Amino acid sequence: MKYCFAFLCFFISYFGFSQLPKTFVYAKNIIPDLHVELRYYSQNNFVGDTIDGYNNNCLILTKATVDALQKVQTALNKNNYALKIYDGYRPQRAVNHFIQWAKHLNDTINKSRFYPDVKKANLFKEEYIASRSGHSKGSTVDLTIIDLTTKAEIDMGSIYDFFGVQSWVNYDGISETQKQNRRLLQQIMLKHGFRNYAKEWWHFTLRDEPYPNTYFDFPIE
């Protein structure tokens, strides 16, 4: 079923039947070889369910962000690496879904994997979840690096969306190889116009984002 949706996403974006806000684009129309696995369009996330507003595995971002990612992809390809994207533009309705989920304290189906050391009641207080997300502005991405030969993610020392100090960029309790992998990702993203978030090794925002004060809510489809 998801393959059918993926084809529909390409068909709609290619033939122009979907109206995106000005300067937003479908990333794979510009970077066809980009690996996209939107975790919120699946059950493989901290909620354990598909999130509101994620109706397809289509990566939508501002064009300026995609142009910068294309430069990163080109640089990585020279060393047999490539980008893999977990999340890009995120509708406000998805953030609202997180807020509602956080209120149900007994719904902890994926706690052991994503937030084993944090009480669900403290996710807002400890700033793992917020009522507004930079992703909703369209120029923030969550990503990692894959090996082009194996298509496997290189080891970053923690899984994506892990709520804990293990996800901090400069966390010291990981192997030297894992530290080198994090440095590679940080260096290449910062070189090509992104700023990082110190508590999430996967999280980057375009420095000159086109909509720094606007939170969008159109669905991903």
Secondary structure, DSSP 8 states (H G I E B T S, - for coil): -HHHHHHHHHHHHHHT-S---TTEEEHHHH-TT-EE--TTSSS-SSSSS--TTB-SS--EEEHHHHHHHHHHHHHHHTTTEEEEEEE----HHHHHHHHHHHH-TT--TTHHHH-TTS-GGGTTTTTSS-SS-GGGGT-EEEEEEEETTT--B---SS-TT--SGGGSTT--SS-HHHHHHHHHHHHHHHHTTEEEETTEEEEEEETT-S-TT------B-
